[in-house]
Amino acid sequence: MKWCYAKWLVLALLIVGWAISISVAAQEGVLEELPVDDGVLGNAERYQNCVATAHENSQAAFDVGTKWRDEGGGLPAQHCVALSLVGLGLYENAAEQLEVIASDLRLGRGLDFVRMIASGNRKVLADVYMQAGNVWLLAERSIMAYDVFSLGLFEVEADSEQALEIYVDRARASGFGGDFDLAIEDLQKANELSPERADILIFLATAQRLLEKFDDAAQTLEQALSIFPDNPEILLERGNLRFDMGDVDAARLDWVVLLSLHPDSYSGQIARSNIEKLNELEEGGHITPPNIEGDN
């Protein structure tokens, strides 16, 4: 039983907090960088208000954004509508809208595309692809997400911060779809670009463990713990790895340490559940992987 697979699903859903929901300030900055028509740029404040509404009242933002789009609001209005669709849970529709926006950016509709390339603003196009990919993940369409993330990679420098984030996102898409070999490829590229990021190391170790590459997973976790010795997710994953390798006592120790250090964390809750189920199994004379809530 791949009893920590649920972690991929949880983390895939949590991306909405930082990869889809863009801060008003960041969005305003993007508008300033885009060489859009003066009439569109003049509506920056309207766009700012629409995005703020999308975070608070998605239906109201959809109504306002749709009316604005129909009045000729252009890409800012389209983007506000897409964000409101995310808030309404209409993920497939939102992802499709974001891909339309990306297509408009790529083709230069309403923009001077030559100036856009010269000024380095193709990163804006990559950002939109990242948003679309993450929304496809929310729609549980991992193949669509993978393909869109791949399009984003074509728009960025290979060693850029954006490339790093797209590799991580694309690895999530692969893991969500159960292709952990593909996930490992992207995570290794991401780790080369940023070797001291805990989330990358955790994802990588999890994928390696799920493919029963236990030695590789142990090495990855050793690297992670040398940098983040008390990280709850790393301790949880090392306990999972040790359990899968048959070392029940060592697994229990990791979970106990995790629970003592981070009793109120999400990982601490899982560790507590693992220990309780492990105790039940031992009392019954049966030792098998605990069925963590939400596992597949």
N, C-alpha and C positions, 0 to 999 in steps of 0.2 A: 504494500500500500504506500503510495506516494503521499505521506501524511502531512507534509508541509506545503503541498501544492497550493493550498488556500492562501498562503502568504502572497503568492504572485497575484491572485485575484484581488486581495485587499489592497495591495500596493498599486495595482493598476487603477483601482477606483479612486484612490487617494490623490492621484495626479491632478484631479480637477482643481485642487486647492492651489497649485502653483504653476501649472502649465496651461490651464484653460482660463481661469479667472485672472485676468490681467488687471493690474492696478490702474486707476484713473490716470495717475501721473505718468506711468509708463506708456499708456495708450496715447496720451497727449503728446508725449515726446515722439512717438512714432509718427503721428500726424505732422508734426513740425518737420520731420526729416523727409517725408514724402513730397516729391515735387508735384503736388496735386494742383488742379485748377484753383485760381484765387477764390472762386465762389464756394468751393468745397472747403478750402482751408479756413475761410471766414466762418464756417460753421463748427469750428473746433469746440467752442463752448457748448453748443447744442449736442455734439457727440459726447462730450464729457458727461453731460447731464443724463443722456440716454443710457450710457453704460452704467452710471451710478444707479439709475432706476432698475436696470436689468439685475443688479445684485439684490435689490430690495423687493421689487415687484415685477416678476418676469412677464406676466401677462400685460401689465401696463406698458412696459418697455417694448413689448412686441407690437402693441397697438400704435404707440408713438413712432417706433422705428419703421413700421410698415408704411404709415402715412408719409413719413419723411422720405422714405425710399421712393415711393410713388410720386412724390413732388420733385424728384431729381436729386435726392441727397447723396447719391453716389456711394462710393466704397464705405465711408464712415457709417452711413445709414444701414447698408447691407451688413456691416460687421455687428452693429448693435442688434439687428434682428437675429443674427446667428447666435449671439451670446444669450439673448432672451430665450431662444429655442432650447439652449442647453439648460437654462433654469427651469424650463417647462418640462424637461425630461424627454424632449423630442430629439434624441441624439442623432438619429440617422438624418433627419431633416437639417439639423444644425451642421453636421459634418459636410453634407452636400452643399450647403450655403457657403461654408468656408472654402470648399474646393472651388466654387464659382469665383469667390473673391481672389483666390490664388491664381486662377486662370486669367482673370482681368488684369492682375498685376503682371503676370508673365507676358501677356499680349500687349500691355501698355494701354489698355482702355482707360481713357481719361487722364493718362500720365504721359510725360515725356520719357519713354523707357530708356533711351540712350543716356539721358541725364541721370536716370535712376541707377543704371549700371555704373556709370562713371563716379557717382558720389558714394558708391558702396552700399546702397540701400537694398541690394538684393537680399540682405539679411532680413528685411521686412517680409519678403516673400517666404523665406525659410521659416520665419516665425508663424506665418499663417498655416503653412504645411504642418508644423508641429501642433498647432491648435487643432487642425482638422484630424490629425492622426490620433490625438488624445481623445477627441470626441468619438471617433470610430471605436476606440477601446471601450469607452463608456457604453457604446451600443453593442459591445461584445462581438465586434467584427474585426478580429485580429488580422486577417489577411489584408483587408482594406487599410487598416492602420499601418501595417508594415509597408505597404506600397507607397502610402503618402509620406511616411517618414523617409523612405528612400528618395523620393522626389526632393524633399528638403535638403538631403545631403548633397545633392547636385548643386545647390545654391550657396554653399559655404566652403570656406577653406578647410582642408583636411585636419588641421591641427587647431582649429578655432574652438572657442567655448561653446558655440552653437553646435558644432559637430559632436562635441562631447555629449551634450544633452540629447541630441538626436540618437546617438548610439545607445544611450541608456533607455530612451523611450522605445526605440525599435527592439531592443532586447526584451522589454516588457511585453511588447506585442508578440514576439516569438514565444516567450514563456507562457503567455496567456493562451496561445494556440497549441501549447504542448511541444514545441520544437526547441528543446533546450540546447541542442548542439548549435543551432543558429544563434540562440541567445548568448551562449558562451563566446562565440566569435565577436559579437558586438561589445560584450562586456570586457573582453580582453583588450579591445581597441580603446574603450573608454578608460580602462585602468592604466593603459600606457600614457594616456593624456593627463590623467589625474590619479596617481597611485595612492593618494591618501584620502580618498572619499569612502566613508563607511558604507553608504548605500550600495555603491558599485561592488565593493568586496562582498557584501552580504548576498546580493543577487547572484554574483558569480559563484560563491560557495554553494548556495542553494541549488543552482542549476547543475553544478558538478555532482552534488550529492544525489540529486534525483536521477542522474545518469549512472549512479553508482561508481563515479570516479572519486572514490573516497580519499585516496592519497592527495589528489589535486585539491579537493575541498579542504582537507586538513591543512595543507600548505597555505591556501588562501586565507583561512581563518587565523592561522598563526600570524600572517602578515597583518591582518586586521586588528588582532588583539595587541600586537606590539605597538600599534598606533592609538587604539581606543580600548584600553584594558577593561573598562567597566561598562562598555556599550551593551545595553540590554538585548538588542536584536542579534548582536554577534554571539553573546552568551547563549541565547536561545537556540541559534542555529548550530553552535558547537554541541550543545546537548542533543539536538536532533541527529547530528552526524554520528556522535558517539553511540546513540541508541541504535541507529541503523547498522553500525559496525558491530553491534552485539555487546558493547560495554555499558551495561545498564547502570552500574554503580557510578561510573564517570558521568553519564548523562544526568543522573539524578543530582549529582554534585553541582553541575553547571546550572541546573534549574533552581536548586536551593540557593546558590549564590546569587543568581539573578533575582530571585524573589526577595532575598534579604536586602539587596541594593535598590531595587526598583519595584516595590510591592504594588504600587498603584498604576504602573505602566501597562500598556496593552500586552507587551511581551511578558510582563510579570503575571498577568492574568492567565496567559497560555501556559506559562511555567507551572503555576499553581494547579491548573487543570491537569496537566501532564503528570505531576507528582501524585495527585489524588487518584487518577486512573491507574497509574503504575502501582500504587499501593493496593488498589482493588484487585489488579491482575495478580500481584504477588500473593495476596491472601488466598486467591482462588487457585493458585498453582499454575497460572498461565501467564507467560510473558510474551506479549505481542505488541506491535506499535500502538500507542494510544491513539484513539480516534479523535483527533482534535476537531473541535467544533468548526464546521464549515469546510472540512477537507473533502477532496474529490478523489 
